[in-house]
Amino acid sequence: MKIDSNSAISVDSVEEEYRYIQQISCVQCESKGSLKLDLQSLIFEENKPYDKLDCQCQNCGAKKSFIFDISNFFGKLF
């Protein structure tokens, strides 16, 4: 999978990824907060880490994937 780094959503934590998804409306039925995580994948593109979250709307079944740039926190000790 080729990642467009310009369209990846930059986040500072996994929790921020989940909050983002909870605030998004479904593109098909426009129901806010209806997206449910189906699969989370770690992807490396040009040595940069990304999370891919595949989601599905609980109301209409529409599927949507999100790419998050996790380089701000991935592999760093807190």
Secondary structure in CASP SS format (residue, H / E / C, confidence):
PFRMAT SS
TARGET T0000
AUTHOR 0000-0000-0000
METHOD secondary structure of the structure
MODEL  1
M C 1.00
K C 1.00
I C 1.00
D C 1.00
S C 1.00
N C 1.00
S C 1.00
A C 1.00
I E 1.00
S E 1.00
V C 1.00
D C 1.00
S C 1.00
V H 1.00
E H 1.00
E H 1.00
E H 1.00
Y H 1.00
R H 1.00
Y H 1.00
I H 1.00
Q H 1.00
Q H 1.00
I C 1.00
S E 1.00
C C 1.00
V C 1.00
Q C 1.00
C C 1.00
E C 1.00
S C 1.00
K E 1.00
G C 1.00
S C 1.00
L E 1.00
K E 1.00
L E 1.00
D E 1.00
L E 1.00
Q E 1.00
S E 1.00
L E 1.00
I E 1.00
F E 1.00
E E 1.00
E C 1.00
N C 1.00
K E 1.00
P E 1.00
Y E 1.00
D E 1.00
K E 1.00
L E 1.00
D E 1.00
C E 1.00
Q E 1.00
C E 1.00
Q C 1.00
N C 1.00
C C 1.00
G C 1.00
A C 1.00
K E 1.00
K E 1.00
S E 1.00
F E 1.00
I E 1.00
F E 1.00
D E 1.00
I C 1.00
S C 1.00
N C 1.00
F C 1.00
F C 1.00
G C 1.00
K C 1.00
L C 1.00
F C 1.00
END
